[in-house]
Amino acid sequence: MKKNGKSGNRFAGVVGGAGCALISLGFFYVLGCASTSQVRIDTEPRGAAVAVDGKQIGRAPVMTPVSNFIGGHEATVTADDGSSQTFALTKGVKGVNIALGLLLNPFALLWCYGPEENQFFTLGGASGGAGAGSRPAARQSNPANSSLDGALSKIVDALIADLSKNSTIAVLSVSTRDRETGAYIMDELEYQLVDARQFKMVDRKTVDAIRQEQDFQTSGDVDDKSAVSIGKMLGAGIVITGTLTTRGNAQRLSLKALDVKTAQIITMVREEF
């Protein structure tokens, strides 16, 4: 009986020790999850040197862990011409940390209000965190296209949300009154989709070569059948076409994404400005 009692005590001790170890691991795991956020910092102009809280972290766009602990953080952005500005990182509520704190570890509540995961800063202009899922409006600021840039940025955000990651995409055409505006929209659209780093983009030279071979105008209307056919030649899984129309003082930019295999419309997005 004594042997059984001692064995039971040893077993209970082992189980108790394992339980304490698991609790300790859980404690540090919760703190580890709650203590930092992976923050992506982008700038205009692109490639500016970025320092967070005085520590150089690289050139934009750049990812870095930033503490969620109580208090603010600053990013110093320096362009190639030597001009620099310091911005406060935009903060947001960390819902996961609140849940962890309420359920598992109250200390996680100390990290419940940290930096947003996406921050975008413009030297010489307004600054601020872009917020989850949002992006800079344009690669090169052009006052004449400011409204168009804003509409295009919203459309790209919607496309990114609707299109499958790792898809091979070809931007085929945007029907406009003038080729220059159509080319500008296509260039910005292609740039922002590349910048999202979620898709494989068909190179513009390849698109132009097929376009010339097929006598296909990027600034003119193209029906879905022709778009799908050209998409197959390009090896794309998705093709994008669009139109820019004018009614009075308002303009509407509409973009359509087609599945090359099924010829079905994946999504259509439009914005007025």
N, C-alpha and C positions, 0 to 999 in steps of 0.2 A: 504493500500500500504506500509505503514511504517513497519507494522508487517511482511509482506512478505519480505521486504528488510532485516530486522533484522534476520529473520529466514534463509534467504539466506546467510547472513554473517556468522552466526553460523555454518551452514552446510559447507561453504567453509573453515572455521577455523578448523573444525573437520577433513575434508578431507585433508587439508594442514598438520595438525598435524600428521595424520596417514601416510601421504606420507613421512614426515621427519623421523618418527619412522622407517618406512621400509627402507629408505635410510641409516639410522644409523645402523640398524641391518645388512643390506647388507655390509656396510663398515667393521663392526667387523667380519662378516662371512668371507669375502675375506681375511682379515688379519689373521684370525684364520686358514684358509685353507693354506695360503701361508707361515706362520711363521715357521712351523716345519715339519720334515719328520719322519715317523716311521722307524727306522733303526734296522735291524737284524744283530747282530754281532756274528760270530762263530770263533772258534780258533782251532788250532792244537798245543798241545794236547787239546782234548775236555774237557769241564768243567773248563777251566781256569777262574779266577776271572777277571772281566772287570770293569774298571772305565773310564768314559768319562768326559774329562775336569776336572779331579780331583774328580769326584763324583762316588762312587761305585754304580753299577747298578745291580750286580748279576753275575752269572756264565754262561759261553757260552754253548749253544746258548741262546741269550737274546735279547729282543726287548726293545727299548727305544726311546723316542722322542728326536730329535736333531734339534736345530735351523737352519733354512736356511739363517739367516741373514748374511750379508757380514762378512767374516772372516773364519778362519779354526778351526777345532776341532781335538782333540787328544784322542786316546784310549790307556790306559795302561793295558796290559794283564799280569797276574801273574799266573804261573803254580803252582801245588801243591808242587813242590820241592823248591819253593821260587824264581825261576828265573823269571824275568819280562822284558818287553820291551815296549816302547812307540811308537805308530804308528800314522801317520796322517790319518784321515778319508778321503777316496777318495770322490771327489766332482763331481757333474754333473749338467747339465743345467735342470732346472725345467720348462718344456714346459707349463704346466698348469698355473704356476704362471705368466709366460710371457703373456699368453692369458688373464688371469684375470687382469693383470696390464694394458694391452692395451685396454681392453673392459670396465672394471668397475672401477678400482682403481689404479692409477699410483704407489701408495706406495707398491703394490705387487711386483713391479720390484726390490725392495730392497732385495727380497728373491728369486731371479731367478736363483741362483747358490748355491745349497746346497748339503749336503751329499747324496751319493747314498744309496738306500734302503737296499742293501746287502753288508756287509763288512766281509772279511775273513783274519785272520792273523795267521802266523806260527811263533812260538817262535824259534829264532835261525836261521831263514831263511828269504826269501823274503816275503814282506807283500804287502797288497793292497786291495782295495775294489773289491769284486767279481763281482760287477755289477749286474743289474737286471737279474734274471733267471740263473745265473751261480753258480757253487757250487765248494767246495773243491774237489780236484782230488781223494783223498783216505783217509780212516780213519787212517791208519798207513803207514807212508812213508817207502817204500822199494826200494832202488836203483835198484835192479834187476827187479822190475816190474814197473819202472817209466813210460816207454812208454805205457805199457798196462794200467796203471792207467789213463793216459791222454786220451787214446782212450775210456776207459770205462766211464770216466766222461762226455765226449761229448755225448756218446750214452745215458747215463742216462738223461741228459738235454733234449735230443730229445724225449725220452720216456715220461718224465714228461709233455712235451708240448702236446703230442699226446693222452695220456690216460686220460679217464674221472676221475675226482676227486671222491674220496670216493669209488672207485672200490676195490673189494677184489681180490688181486693178489697173485699168487703162482709162485715162480721161480722154474722150474722143472729140467732143465738140460742144461749143456753146453758141447757139444761134443769137446773133446780135445785129444791130444796124450797121456797126462798123467793126472791122476785123481787129483793130487795136484793142477795143474794150473786151472782145471775145478772148483774145490772146492773154490779156491781163487776168481775166477771171480764171482761165485754164491754168495759167502759171501759178496763181495764188492757191487754187484748189489743189494742184499737184504738190506744191510746197508744203501746205498744211497737212495733207495726208501723209507725206513722207515724214514730217516732223512728229506726227503722232506715234511713229515707230510701232505700228500694229499691222501694217500691210506691206505687201510687195508691189511696188509700182513699176509698170512697164515704162521703160526709158522713152523720153520724148522723141529722140532720134528714130527709134524703132517705129513709134506711132506715125511720125512724119513720113517715113519711108513707105509704109503701107498705105498711108493716106494718098501720097503722090501716085503710087502704083495703081490705086483704085479710083483716082481722080475724085478724091473725097475732100470736101472743103470743111475745115474746122469751124468756120464762122457761119455755116449755113445749117438749115434744118436737115435732120437725118432720121429716117424712120427706124423703128425698133428692129426690124428684120435686117437692115443693112448694118446697124450697130452691132448686132449679135454676130453677123457674118465676119465683120472686121475683127471683133473681139476674139473669134476662133483663130484667125490668122495670126493674131498677136500672142496667142497662148494665154489670154487673160481669162479669169473666172468671172470677173465683174467688169462691166463697161459703164461709164458715166457720160451722160449727155445732158444738155441744158438749154434754156432759153432765157433771154433778158428782154422783157417787153415794157412798153411805156404806155401809161394812161393818164393824161393830164400832167400833173406835176409829180405823180408817183411812178415808181418803177418796181417791177416784180422780177426777182431772180428765182427760177425754178430749176432744180436738178433731179435727174432720174437715174437710179442704179438698176441695171438689168443683169440677171443671171444668164451667163452665156450658154450654159448647158440646157436650161429649160426655156429660155427666152421670156421668162416671167419677170415682172417688175418686183424688185426686192423692196425698194422704198422710193418715195417721192417727197422732196422737201422744197418749200418755197418761203421766201421772205420778201416783204414789201419795204421800200425805203423812199 
